[in-house]
Amino acid sequence: MAAMLGYIPLFIGAVLGVVFLATEKNDRFVRFHALQSLLLHGVFFVVSVVFGMFFNVIEHMGRFGAILGTLGSLAVSALLFLASMAAGIYMMTKINSGENIKLPVIGEFTEKNI
């Protein structure tokens, strides 16, 4: 259950990932998924910040830029929100069914650092 809770989308999963990573010393499975969930949350955060800065620059390029920047920012935010929800639900479902799933790049890094 603890490994699954770290994948709750948005800020809650990141906080739980930190808590489980800090408190769980013996269970490698929980530690692996706590760190992997933290890295997944970090990727979504970084992508969000990068796109936010990009569309912020576009918003300051005249009247058309303001419209395009605002609409683009809203669209990317919605897509990132849906992607984080889908990834979280997918990971929680797989862990709940007993599968130990490793994400492509994040999982390799996590495995080396646990």
Biopython code that builds the backbone (N, CA, C, O; Angstrom):
import numpy as np
from Bio.PDB.StructureBuilder import StructureBuilder

atoms = [
    (1, "MET", "N", (0.829, -1.191, 0.000)),
    (1, "MET", "CA", (0.000, 0.000, 0.000)),
    (1, "MET", "C", (0.876, 1.258, 0.000)),
    (1, "MET", "O", (0.562, 2.234, -0.682)),
    (2, "ALA", "N", (1.963, 1.235, 0.759)),
    (2, "ALA", "CA", (2.831, 2.410, 0.842)),
    (2, "ALA", "C", (3.471, 2.707, -0.513)),
    (2, "ALA", "O", (3.603, 3.869, -0.895)),
    (3, "ALA", "N", (3.868, 1.665, -1.237)),
    (3, "ALA", "CA", (4.483, 1.875, -2.553)),
    (3, "ALA", "C", (3.482, 2.500, -3.506)),
    (3, "ALA", "O", (3.855, 3.308, -4.357)),
    (4, "MET", "N", (2.240, 2.143, -3.374)),
    (4, "MET", "CA", (1.188, 2.643, -4.250)),
    (4, "MET", "C", (0.842, 4.104, -3.944)),
    (4, "MET", "O", (0.557, 4.867, -4.867)),
    (5, "LEU", "N", (0.859, 4.502, -2.692)),
    (5, "LEU", "CA", (0.425, 5.846, -2.307)),
    (5, "LEU", "C", (1.342, 6.955, -2.830)),
    (5, "LEU", "O", (0.897, 8.091, -2.992)),
    (6, "GLY", "N", (2.595, 6.650, -3.091)),
    (6, "GLY", "CA", (3.519, 7.653, -3.612)),
    (6, "GLY", "C", (3.151, 8.137, -5.003)),
    (6, "GLY", "O", (3.607, 9.197, -5.433)),
    (7, "TYR", "N", (2.334, 7.374, -5.708)),
    (7, "TYR", "CA", (1.946, 7.751, -7.070)),
    (7, "TYR", "C", (0.648, 8.546, -7.137)),
    (7, "TYR", "O", (0.145, 8.819, -8.227)),
    (8, "ILE", "N", (0.105, 8.917, -5.990)),
    (8, "ILE", "CA", (-1.080, 9.770, -6.014)),
    (8, "ILE", "C", (-0.690, 11.053, -6.739)),
    (8, "ILE", "O", (0.294, 11.696, -6.374)),
    (9, "PRO", "N", (-1.450, 11.427, -7.761)),
    (9, "PRO", "CA", (-1.071, 12.607, -8.547)),
    (9, "PRO", "C", (-1.043, 13.892, -7.722)),
    (9, "PRO", "O", (-1.660, 13.992, -6.661)),
    (10, "LEU", "N", (-0.325, 14.842, -8.233)),
    (10, "LEU", "CA", (-0.168, 16.178, -7.699)),
    (10, "LEU", "C", (0.742, 16.170, -6.469)),
    (10, "LEU", "O", (1.550, 15.259, -6.296)),
    (11, "PHE", "N", (0.612, 17.144, -5.657)),
    (11, "PHE", "CA", (1.533, 17.392, -4.548)),
    (11, "PHE", "C", (1.471, 16.315, -3.468)),
    (11, "PHE", "O", (2.472, 16.061, -2.797)),
    (12, "ILE", "N", (0.335, 15.690, -3.292)),
    (12, "ILE", "CA", (0.153, 14.696, -2.230)),
    (12, "ILE", "C", (1.096, 13.518, -2.417)),
    (12, "ILE", "O", (1.727, 13.070, -1.460)),
    (13, "GLY", "N", (1.197, 13.013, -3.644)),
    (13, "GLY", "CA", (2.075, 11.885, -3.927)),
    (13, "GLY", "C", (3.532, 12.217, -3.691)),
    (13, "GLY", "O", (4.288, 11.379, -3.200)),
    (14, "ALA", "N", (3.934, 13.427, -4.035)),
    (14, "ALA", "CA", (5.321, 13.832, -3.820)),
    (14, "ALA", "C", (5.646, 13.880, -2.326)),
    (14, "ALA", "O", (6.714, 13.437, -1.904)),
    (15, "VAL", "N", (4.736, 14.409, -1.545)),
    (15, "VAL", "CA", (4.942, 14.478, -0.089)),
    (15, "VAL", "C", (4.999, 13.066, 0.494)),
    (15, "VAL", "O", (5.862, 12.768, 1.320)),
    (16, "LEU", "N", (4.090, 12.207, 0.069)),
    (16, "LEU", "CA", (4.098, 10.828, 0.573)),
    (16, "LEU", "C", (5.362, 10.087, 0.132)),
    (16, "LEU", "O", (5.898, 9.274, 0.886)),
    (17, "GLY", "N", (5.837, 10.364, -1.081)),
    (17, "GLY", "CA", (7.083, 9.764, -1.549)),
    (17, "GLY", "C", (8.254, 10.134, -0.663)),
    (17, "GLY", "O", (9.078, 9.283, -0.327)),
    (18, "VAL", "N", (8.334, 11.401, -0.282)),
    (18, "VAL", "CA", (9.400, 11.853, 0.620)),
    (18, "VAL", "C", (9.267, 11.172, 1.978)),
    (18, "VAL", "O", (10.259, 10.716, 2.546)),
    (19, "VAL", "N", (8.048, 11.105, 2.495)),
    (19, "VAL", "CA", (7.820, 10.490, 3.803)),
    (19, "VAL", "C", (8.229, 9.020, 3.782)),
    (19, "VAL", "O", (8.933, 8.562, 4.683)),
    (20, "PHE", "N", (7.795, 8.274, 2.762)),
    (20, "PHE", "CA", (8.118, 6.848, 2.700)),
    (20, "PHE", "C", (9.599, 6.615, 2.444)),
    (20, "PHE", "O", (10.171, 5.655, 2.960)),
    (21, "LEU", "N", (10.219, 7.468, 1.664)),
    (21, "LEU", "CA", (11.646, 7.326, 1.403)),
    (21, "LEU", "C", (12.459, 7.589, 2.674)),
    (21, "LEU", "O", (13.477, 6.940, 2.914)),
    (22, "ALA", "N", (12.002, 8.540, 3.477)),
    (22, "ALA", "CA", (12.721, 8.884, 4.709)),
    (22, "ALA", "C", (12.469, 7.893, 5.840)),
    (22, "ALA", "O", (13.360, 7.642, 6.650)),
    (23, "THR", "N", (11.278, 7.333, 5.903)),
    (23, "THR", "CA", (10.933, 6.490, 7.049)),
    (23, "THR", "C", (11.152, 5.006, 6.802)),
    (23, "THR", "O", (11.454, 4.271, 7.742)),
    (24, "GLU", "N", (11.010, 4.553, 5.585)),
    (24, "GLU", "CA", (11.137, 3.123, 5.296)),
    (24, "GLU", "C", (12.593, 2.774, 5.021)),
    (24, "GLU", "O", (13.160, 3.193, 4.012)),
    (25, "LYS", "N", (13.188, 2.013, 5.915)),
    (25, "LYS", "CA", (14.609, 1.669, 5.780)),
    (25, "LYS", "C", (14.815, 0.237, 5.299)),
    (25, "LYS", "O", (15.854, -0.061, 4.709)),
    (26, "ASN", "N", (13.858, -0.658, 5.536)),
    (26, "ASN", "CA", (14.072, -2.078, 5.269)),
    (26, "ASN", "C", (13.427, -2.573, 3.976)),
    (26, "ASN", "O", (13.973, -3.470, 3.333)),
    (27, "ASP", "N", (12.314, -2.030, 3.586)),
    (27, "ASP", "CA", (11.574, -2.535, 2.424)),
    (27, "ASP", "C", (12.067, -1.875, 1.142)),
    (27, "ASP", "O", (11.747, -0.719, 0.865)),
    (28, "ARG", "N", (12.847, -2.616, 0.365)),
    (28, "ARG", "CA", (13.425, -2.091, -0.877)),
    (28, "ARG", "C", (12.341, -1.749, -1.897)),
    (28, "ARG", "O", (12.476, -0.784, -2.651)),
    (29, "PHE", "N", (11.271, -2.537, -1.920)),
    (29, "PHE", "CA", (10.164, -2.305, -2.853)),
    (29, "PHE", "C", (9.531, -0.934, -2.607)),
    (29, "PHE", "O", (9.302, -0.175, -3.550)),
    (30, "VAL", "N", (9.255, -0.625, -1.366)),
    (30, "VAL", "CA", (8.646, 0.665, -1.015)),
    (30, "VAL", "C", (9.614, 1.804, -1.307)),
    (30, "VAL", "O", (9.209, 2.831, -1.852)),
    (31, "ARG", "N", (10.882, 1.641, -0.956)),
    (31, "ARG", "CA", (11.881, 2.685, -1.219)),
    (31, "ARG", "C", (12.036, 2.936, -2.716)),
    (31, "ARG", "O", (12.134, 4.085, -3.148)),
    (32, "PHE", "N", (12.059, 1.857, -3.510)),
    (32, "PHE", "CA", (12.184, 1.996, -4.958)),
    (32, "PHE", "C", (11.034, 2.825, -5.515)),
    (32, "PHE", "O", (11.251, 3.773, -6.270)),
    (33, "HIS", "N", (9.818, 2.467, -5.141)),
    (33, "HIS", "CA", (8.664, 3.171, -5.691)),
    (33, "HIS", "C", (8.507, 4.575, -5.107)),
    (33, "HIS", "O", (7.967, 5.457, -5.774)),
    (34, "ALA", "N", (8.961, 4.794, -3.897)),
    (34, "ALA", "CA", (8.930, 6.147, -3.333)),
    (34, "ALA", "C", (9.855, 7.064, -4.126)),
    (34, "ALA", "O", (9.478, 8.183, -4.472)),
    (35, "LEU", "N", (11.071, 6.587, -4.413)),
    (35, "LEU", "CA", (12.008, 7.409, -5.176)),
    (35, "LEU", "C", (11.560, 7.565, -6.631)),
    (35, "LEU", "O", (11.654, 8.652, -7.200)),
    (36, "GLN", "N", (11.079, 6.485, -7.222)),
    (36, "GLN", "CA", (10.610, 6.565, -8.602)),
    (36, "GLN", "C", (9.428, 7.530, -8.724)),
    (36, "GLN", "O", (9.342, 8.279, -9.697)),
    (37, "SER", "N", (8.530, 7.519, -7.759)),
    (37, "SER", "CA", (7.393, 8.440, -7.805)),
    (37, "SER", "C", (7.855, 9.887, -7.629)),
    (37, "SER", "O", (7.325, 10.797, -8.267)),
    (38, "LEU", "N", (8.846, 10.091, -6.761)),
    (38, "LEU", "CA", (9.391, 11.446, -6.595)),
    (38, "LEU", "C", (10.006, 11.954, -7.889)),
    (38, "LEU", "O", (9.798, 13.105, -8.273)),
    (39, "LEU", "N", (10.757, 11.104, -8.553)),
    (39, "LEU", "CA", (11.367, 11.506, -9.822)),
    (39, "LEU", "C", (10.303, 11.757, -10.892)),
    (39, "LEU", "O", (10.432, 12.687, -11.688)),
    (40, "LEU", "N", (9.265, 10.941, -10.914)),
    (40, "LEU", "CA", (8.175, 11.156, -11.873)),
    (40, "LEU", "C", (7.479, 12.488, -11.609)),
    (40, "LEU", "O", (7.186, 13.235, -12.541)),
    (41, "HIS", "N", (7.216, 12.780, -10.344)),
    (41, "HIS", "CA", (6.623, 14.075, -9.994)),
    (41, "HIS", "C", (7.566, 15.215, -10.388)),
    (41, "HIS", "O", (7.122, 16.261, -10.860)),
    (42, "GLY", "N", (8.858, 15.003, -10.190)),
    (42, "GLY", "CA", (9.845, 16.018, -10.567)),
    (42, "GLY", "C", (9.858, 16.279, -12.067)),
    (42, "GLY", "O", (9.977, 17.427, -12.494)),
    (43, "VAL", "N", (9.738, 15.232, -12.863)),
    (43, "VAL", "CA", (9.699, 15.403, -14.320)),
    (43, "VAL", "C", (8.486, 16.234, -14.721)),
    (43, "VAL", "O", (8.601, 17.159, -15.525)),
    (44, "PHE", "N", (7.335, 15.906, -14.168)),
    (44, "PHE", "CA", (6.138, 16.686, -14.488)),
    (44, "PHE", "C", (6.293, 18.143, -14.048)),
    (44, "PHE", "O", (5.841, 19.051, -14.746)),
    (45, "PHE", "N", (6.925, 18.369, -12.905)),
    (45, "PHE", "CA", (7.138, 19.727, -12.420)),
    (45, "PHE", "C", (8.058, 20.513, -13.357)),
    (45, "PHE", "O", (7.754, 21.646, -13.727)),
    (46, "VAL", "N", (9.183, 19.904, -13.737)),
    (46, "VAL", "CA", (10.143, 20.582, -14.611)),
    (46, "VAL", "C", (9.515, 20.891, -15.973)),
    (46, "VAL", "O", (9.679, 21.994, -16.495)),
    (47, "VAL", "N", (8.804, 19.931, -16.544)),
    (47, "VAL", "CA", (8.140, 20.165, -17.836)),
    (47, "VAL", "C", (7.121, 21.291, -17.706)),
    (47, "VAL", "O", (7.000, 22.122, -18.606)),
    (48, "SER", "N", (6.401, 21.327, -16.614)),
    (48, "SER", "CA", (5.424, 22.385, -16.378)),
    (48, "SER", "C", (6.089, 23.755, -16.295)),
    (48, "SER", "O", (5.594, 24.721, -16.876)),
    (49, "VAL", "N", (7.200, 23.844, -15.581)),
    (49, "VAL", "CA", (7.914, 25.114, -15.439)),
    (49, "VAL", "C", (8.466, 25.579, -16.783)),
    (49, "VAL", "O", (8.361, 26.756, -17.127)),
    (50, "VAL", "N", (9.054, 24.658, -17.539)),
    (50, "VAL", "CA", (9.631, 25.020, -18.840)),
    (50, "VAL", "C", (8.549, 25.534, -19.779)),
    (50, "VAL", "O", (8.721, 26.581, -20.403)),
    (51, "PHE", "N", (7.445, 24.818, -19.888)),
    (51, "PHE", "CA", (6.364, 25.289, -20.753)),
    (51, "PHE", "C", (5.743, 26.577, -20.224)),
    (51, "PHE", "O", (5.340, 27.437, -21.007)),
    (52, "GLY", "N", (5.663, 26.716, -18.915)),
    (52, "GLY", "CA", (5.143, 27.951, -18.330)),
    (52, "GLY", "C", (5.988, 29.154, -18.701)),
    (52, "GLY", "O", (5.457, 30.213, -19.034)),
    (53, "MET", "N", (7.305, 28.994, -18.645)),
    (53, "MET", "CA", (8.198, 30.098, -19.028)),
    (53, "MET", "C", (8.079, 30.392, -20.523)),
    (53, "MET", "O", (8.069, 31.553, -20.933)),
    (54, "PHE", "N", (7.989, 29.344, -21.328)),
    (54, "PHE", "CA", (7.856, 29.523, -22.772)),
    (54, "PHE", "C", (6.606, 30.325, -23.117)),
    (54, "PHE", "O", (6.672, 31.295, -23.871)),
    (55, "PHE", "N", (5.475, 29.918, -22.565)),
    (55, "PHE", "CA", (4.231, 30.618, -22.875)),
    (55, "PHE", "C", (4.164, 31.994, -22.218)),
    (55, "PHE", "O", (3.461, 32.876, -22.711)),
    (56, "ASN", "N", (4.870, 32.187, -21.136)),
    (56, "ASN", "CA", (4.952, 33.513, -20.527)),
    (56, "ASN", "C", (5.661, 34.487, -21.465)),
    (56, "ASN", "O", (5.253, 35.641, -21.594)),
    (57, "VAL", "N", (6.723, 34.018, -22.116)),
    (57, "VAL", "CA", (7.429, 34.861, -23.088)),
    (57, "VAL", "C", (6.505, 35.183, -24.266)),
    (57, "VAL", "O", (6.461, 36.323, -24.728)),
    (58, "ILE", "N", (5.779, 34.191, -24.743)),
    (58, "ILE", "CA", (4.867, 34.408, -25.873)),
    (58, "ILE", "C", (3.774, 35.403, -25.505)),
    (58, "ILE", "O", (3.373, 36.216, -26.338)),
    (59, "GLU", "N", (3.289, 35.350, -24.270)),
    (59, "GLU", "CA", (2.229, 36.262, -23.831)),
    (59, "GLU", "C", (2.637, 37.722, -23.930)),
    (59, "GLU", "O", (1.777, 38.593, -24.055)),
    (60, "HIS", "N", (3.912, 38.001, -23.878)),
    (60, "HIS", "CA", (4.387, 39.383, -23.913)),
    (60, "HIS", "C", (4.754, 39.841, -25.320)),
    (60, "HIS", "O", (5.492, 40.814, -25.476)),
    (61, "MET", "N", (4.260, 39.169, -26.329)),
    (61, "MET", "CA", (4.561, 39.522, -27.716)),
    (61, "MET", "C", (3.328, 40.105, -28.411)),
    (61, "MET", "O", (2.906, 39.617, -29.459)),
    (62, "GLY", "N", (2.791, 41.093, -27.847)),
    (62, "GLY", "CA", (1.656, 41.780, -28.475)),
    (62, "GLY", "C", (0.327, 41.124, -28.167)),
    (62, "GLY", "O", (0.232, 40.188, -27.374)),
    (63, "ARG", "N", (-0.702, 41.652, -28.827)),
    (63, "ARG", "CA", (-2.066, 41.202, -28.580)),
    (63, "ARG", "C", (-2.271, 39.746, -28.979)),
    (63, "ARG", "O", (-2.858, 38.970, -28.225)),
    (64, "PHE", "N", (-1.789, 39.372, -30.163)),
    (64, "PHE", "CA", (-1.928, 37.993, -30.623)),
    (64, "PHE", "C", (-1.118, 37.041, -29.734)),
    (64, "PHE", "O", (-1.551, 35.924, -29.450)),
    (65, "GLY", "N", (0.035, 37.486, -29.310)),
    (65, "GLY", "CA", (0.867, 36.681, -28.423)),
    (65, "GLY", "C", (0.191, 36.432, -27.085)),
    (65, "GLY", "O", (0.315, 35.352, -26.507)),
    (66, "ALA", "N", (-0.522, 37.435, -26.598)),
    (66, "ALA", "CA", (-1.230, 37.280, -25.323)),
    (66, "ALA", "C", (-2.294, 36.192, -25.427)),
    (66, "ALA", "O", (-2.444, 35.366, -24.526)),
    (67, "ILE", "N", (-3.022, 36.202, -26.528)),
    (67, "ILE", "CA", (-4.067, 35.190, -26.736)),
    (67, "ILE", "C", (-3.437, 33.816, -26.912)),
    (67, "ILE", "O", (-3.837, 32.848, -26.265)),
    (68, "LEU", "N", (-2.442, 33.743, -27.799)),
    (68, "LEU", "CA", (-1.781, 32.468, -28.078)),
    (68, "LEU", "C", (-1.075, 31.927, -26.837)),
    (68, "LEU", "O", (-1.139, 30.730, -26.559)),
    (69, "GLY", "N", (-0.411, 32.792, -26.101)),
    (69, "GLY", "CA", (0.284, 32.374, -24.890)),
    (69, "GLY", "C", (-0.660, 31.850, -23.828)),
    (69, "GLY", "O", (-0.390, 30.835, -23.185)),
    (70, "THR", "N", (-1.770, 32.549, -23.647)),
    (70, "THR", "CA", (-2.742, 32.126, -22.643)),
    (70, "THR", "C", (-3.386, 30.804, -23.021)),
    (70, "THR", "O", (-3.491, 29.904, -22.189)),
    (71, "LEU", "N", (-3.822, 30.679, -24.278)),
    (71, "LEU", "CA", (-4.456, 29.437, -24.720)),
    (71, "LEU", "C", (-3.469, 28.272, -24.706)),
    (71, "LEU", "O", (-3.815, 27.162, -24.303)),
    (72, "GLY", "N", (-2.243, 28.530, -25.146)),
    (72, "GLY", "CA", (-1.223, 27.485, -25.126)),
    (72, "GLY", "C", (-0.903, 27.040, -23.721)),
    (72, "GLY", "O", (-0.748, 25.847, -23.461)),
    (73, "SER", "N", (-0.803, 27.990, -22.815)),
    (73, "SER", "CA", (-0.522, 27.675, -21.420)),
    (73, "SER", "C", (-1.640, 26.840, -20.805)),
    (73, "SER", "O", (-1.378, 25.878, -20.082)),
    (74, "LEU", "N", (-2.878, 27.208, -21.092)),
    (74, "LEU", "CA", (-4.017, 26.446, -20.574)),
    (74, "LEU", "C", (-4.047, 25.037, -21.156)),
    (74, "LEU", "O", (-4.310, 24.072, -20.438)),
    (75, "ALA", "N", (-3.777, 24.916, -22.452)),
    (75, "ALA", "CA", (-3.801, 23.601, -23.103)),
    (75, "ALA", "C", (-2.704, 22.694, -22.551)),
    (75, "ALA", "O", (-2.958, 21.530, -22.241)),
    (76, "VAL", "N", (-1.506, 23.214, -22.429)),
    (76, "VAL", "CA", (-0.397, 22.403, -21.910)),
    (76, "VAL", "C", (-0.631, 22.045, -20.449)),
    (76, "VAL", "O", (-0.334, 20.926, -20.032)),
    (77, "SER", "N", (-1.155, 22.975, -19.674)),
    (77, "SER", "CA", (-1.455, 22.682, -18.270)),
    (77, "SER", "C", (-2.481, 21.565, -18.156)),
    (77, "SER", "O", (-2.338, 20.662, -17.331)),
    (78, "ALA", "N", (-3.513, 21.629, -18.983)),
    (78, "ALA", "CA", (-4.536, 20.582, -18.960)),
    (78, "ALA", "C", (-3.956, 19.234, -19.380)),
    (78, "ALA", "O", (-4.265, 18.208, -18.774)),
    (79, "LEU", "N", (-3.122, 19.233, -20.410)),
    (79, "LEU", "CA", (-2.506, 17.983, -20.869)),
    (79, "LEU", "C", (-1.563, 17.396, -19.816)),
    (79, "LEU", "O", (-1.551, 16.185, -19.593)),
    (80, "LEU", "N", (-0.785, 18.244, -19.181)),
    (80, "LEU", "CA", (0.115, 17.768, -18.128)),
    (80, "LEU", "C", (-0.666, 17.237, -16.930)),
    (80, "LEU", "O", (-0.280, 16.238, -16.323)),
    (81, "PHE", "N", (-1.748, 17.898, -16.597)),
    (81, "PHE", "CA", (-2.599, 17.427, -15.505)),
    (81, "PHE", "C", (-3.155, 16.044, -15.826)),
    (81, "PHE", "O", (-3.090, 15.133, -15.000)),
    (82, "LEU", "N", (-3.706, 15.893, -17.038)),
    (82, "LEU", "CA", (-4.265, 14.600, -17.439)),
    (82, "LEU", "C", (-3.180, 13.524, -17.519)),
    (82, "LEU", "O", (-3.415, 12.378, -17.134)),
    (83, "ALA", "N", (-2.004, 13.883, -18.012)),
    (83, "ALA", "CA", (-0.901, 12.923, -18.101)),
    (83, "ALA", "C", (-0.443, 12.479, -16.708)),
    (83, "ALA", "O", (-0.161, 11.300, -16.494)),
    (84, "SER", "N", (-0.370, 13.413, -15.773)),
    (84, "SER", "CA", (0.049, 13.039, -14.418)),
    (84, "SER", "C", (-1.010, 12.174, -13.742)),
    (84, "SER", "O", (-0.676, 11.243, -13.009)),
    (85, "MET", "N", (-2.270, 12.474, -13.982)),
    (85, "MET", "CA", (-3.347, 11.645, -13.434)),
    (85, "MET", "C", (-3.292, 10.240, -14.027)),
    (85, "MET", "O", (-3.394, 9.251, -13.302)),
    (86, "ALA", "N", (-3.131, 10.157, -15.340)),
    (86, "ALA", "CA", (-3.085, 8.853, -16.004)),
    (86, "ALA", "C", (-1.876, 8.040, -15.544)),
    (86, "ALA", "O", (-1.996, 6.843, -15.280)),
    (87, "ALA", "N", (-0.717, 8.685, -15.449)),
    (87, "ALA", "CA", (0.488, 7.983, -15.003)),
    (87, "ALA", "C", (0.331, 7.491, -13.566)),
    (87, "ALA", "O", (0.700, 6.361, -13.247)),
    (88, "GLY", "N", (-0.212, 8.336, -12.712)),
    (88, "GLY", "CA", (-0.413, 7.946, -11.310)),
    (88, "GLY", "C", (-1.380, 6.792, -11.172)),
    (88, "GLY", "O", (-1.114, 5.838, -10.440)),
    (89, "ILE", "N", (-2.498, 6.869, -11.869)),
    (89, "ILE", "CA", (-3.502, 5.797, -11.795)),
    (89, "ILE", "C", (-2.937, 4.505, -12.381)),
    (89, "ILE", "O", (-3.153, 3.427, -11.828)),
    (90, "TYR", "N", (-2.217, 4.610, -13.493)),
    (90, "TYR", "CA", (-1.608, 3.433, -14.109)),
    (90, "TYR", "C", (-0.630, 2.760, -13.154)),
    (90, "TYR", "O", (-0.676, 1.544, -12.967)),
    (91, "MET", "N", (0.251, 3.549, -12.552)),
    (91, "MET", "CA", (1.248, 2.985, -11.642)),
    (91, "MET", "C", (0.583, 2.383, -10.400)),
    (91, "MET", "O", (0.979, 1.308, -9.951)),
    (92, "MET", "N", (-0.418, 3.063, -9.846)),
    (92, "MET", "CA", (-1.093, 2.527, -8.669)),
    (92, "MET", "C", (-1.812, 1.218, -8.997)),
    (92, "MET", "O", (-1.817, 0.291, -8.187)),
    (93, "THR", "N", (-2.417, 1.143, -10.183)),
    (93, "THR", "CA", (-3.113, -0.071, -10.595)),
    (93, "THR", "C", (-2.138, -1.231, -10.758)),
    (93, "THR", "O", (-2.417, -2.345, -10.315)),
    (94, "LYS", "N", (-0.995, -0.973, -11.395)),
    (94, "LYS", "CA", (-0.005, -2.021, -11.609)),
    (94, "LYS", "C", (0.580, -2.515, -10.288)),
    (94, "LYS", "O", (0.752, -3.720, -10.103)),
    (95, "ILE", "N", (0.883, -1.612, -9.380)),
    (95, "ILE", "CA", (1.436, -2.004, -8.087)),
    (95, "ILE", "C", (0.391, -2.764, -7.280)),
    (95, "ILE", "O", (0.720, -3.740, -6.607)),
    (96, "ASN", "N", (-0.857, -2.329, -7.341)),
    (96, "ASN", "CA", (-1.928, -3.004, -6.610)),
    (96, "ASN", "C", (-2.141, -4.425, -7.110)),
    (96, "ASN", "O", (-2.532, -5.302, -6.339)),
    (97, "SER", "N", (-1.887, -4.662, -8.401)),
    (97, "SER", "CA", (-2.043, -6.012, -8.946)),
    (97, "SER", "C", (-0.800, -6.875, -8.726)),
    (97, "SER", "O", (-0.765, -8.031, -9.147)),
    (98, "GLY", "N", (0.213, -6.321, -8.073)),
    (98, "GLY", "CA", (1.391, -7.096, -7.724)),
    (98, "GLY", "C", (2.546, -6.968, -8.700)),
    (98, "GLY", "O", (3.578, -7.609, -8.502)),
    (99, "GLU", "N", (2.412, -6.177, -9.730)),
    (99, "GLU", "CA", (3.492, -6.005, -10.694)),
    (99, "GLU", "C", (4.497, -4.972, -10.174)),
    (99, "GLU", "O", (4.124, -3.951, -9.596)),
    (100, "ASN", "N", (5.752, -5.263, -10.392)),
    (100, "ASN", "CA", (6.801, -4.312, -10.045)),
    (100, "ASN", "C", (7.232, -3.629, -11.339)),
    (100, "ASN", "O", (8.083, -4.142, -12.066)),
    (101, "ILE", "N", (6.652, -2.495, -11.617)),
    (101, "ILE", "CA", (6.888, -1.817, -12.883)),
    (101, "ILE", "C", (8.001, -0.788, -12.732)),
    (101, "ILE", "O", (8.065, -0.048, -11.751)),
    (102, "LYS", "N", (8.872, -0.766, -13.730)),
    (102, "LYS", "CA", (10.005, 0.156, -13.720)),
    (102, "LYS", "C", (9.871, 1.066, -14.937)),
    (102, "LYS", "O", (9.813, 0.592, -16.072)),
    (103, "LEU", "N", (9.821, 2.372, -14.694)),
    (103, "LEU", "CA", (9.710, 3.338, -15.783)),
    (103, "LEU", "C", (11.017, 3.383, -16.574)),
    (103, "LEU", "O", (12.080, 3.141, -16.002)),
    (104, "PRO", "N", (10.967, 3.686, -17.873)),
    (104, "PRO", "CA", (12.145, 3.577, -18.740)),
    (104, "PRO", "C", (13.410, 4.259, -18.234)),
    (104, "PRO", "O", (14.371, 3.549, -17.937)),
    (105, "VAL", "N", (13.479, 5.538, -18.119)),
    (105, "VAL", "CA", (14.712, 6.220, -17.724)),
    (105, "VAL", "C", (14.760, 6.402, -16.208)),
    (105, "VAL", "O", (15.797, 6.183, -15.581)),
    (106, "ILE", "N", (13.655, 6.794, -15.641)),
    (106, "ILE", "CA", (13.572, 7.043, -14.205)),
    (106, "ILE", "C", (13.832, 5.765, -13.411)),
    (106, "ILE", "O", (14.519, 5.792, -12.390)),
    (107, "GLY", "N", (13.284, 4.654, -13.880)),
    (107, "GLY", "CA", (13.453, 3.385, -13.179)),
    (107, "GLY", "C", (14.889, 2.915, -13.126)),
    (107, "GLY", "O", (15.334, 2.373, -12.114)),
    (108, "GLU", "N", (15.624, 3.124, -14.221)),
    (108, "GLU", "CA", (17.043, 2.748, -14.249)),
    (108, "GLU", "C", (17.831, 3.564, -13.215)),
    (108, "GLU", "O", (18.636, 3.021, -12.459)),
    (109, "PHE", "N", (17.585, 4.861, -13.202)),
    (109, "PHE", "CA", (18.260, 5.740, -12.244)),
    (109, "PHE", "C", (17.899, 5.348, -10.815)),
    (109, "PHE", "O", (18.762, 5.301, -9.938)),
    (110, "THR", "N", (16.627, 5.069, -10.592)),
    (110, "THR", "CA", (16.146, 4.704, -9.258)),
    (110, "THR", "C", (16.789, 3.412, -8.792)),
    (110, "THR", "O", (17.222, 3.306, -7.644)),
    (111, "GLU", "N", (16.853, 2.429, -9.681)),
    (111, "GLU", "CA", (17.410, 1.136, -9.326)),
    (111, "GLU", "C", (18.876, 1.244, -8.906)),
    (111, "GLU", "O", (19.326, 0.536, -8.006)),
    (112, "LYS", "N", (19.609, 2.134, -9.564)),
    (112, "LYS", "CA", (21.028, 2.318, -9.235)),
    (112, "LYS", "C", (21.221, 3.068, -7.915)),
    (112, "LYS", "O", (22.261, 2.927, -7.271)),
    (113, "ASN", "N", (20.241, 3.853, -7.514)),
    (113, "ASN", "CA", (20.407, 4.716, -6.344)),
    (113, "ASN", "C", (19.620, 4.287, -5.118)),
    (113, "ASN", "O", (19.550, 5.036, -4.144)),
    (114, "ILE", "N", (19.037, 3.121, -5.140)),
    (114, "ILE", "CA", (18.318, 2.616, -3.961)),
    (114, "ILE", "C", (19.212, 1.696, -3.184)),
    (114, "ILE", "O", (18.802, 1.161, -2.154)),
]
sb = StructureBuilder()
sb.init_structure("model")
sb.init_model(0)
sb.init_chain("A")
sb.init_seg("    ")
for serial, (resi, resn, name, xyz) in enumerate(atoms, 1):
    if name == "N":
        sb.init_residue(resn, " ", resi, " ")
    sb.init_atom(name, np.array(xyz, "f"), 0.0, 1.0, " ", f" {name:<3s}", serial, name[0])
structure = sb.get_structure()
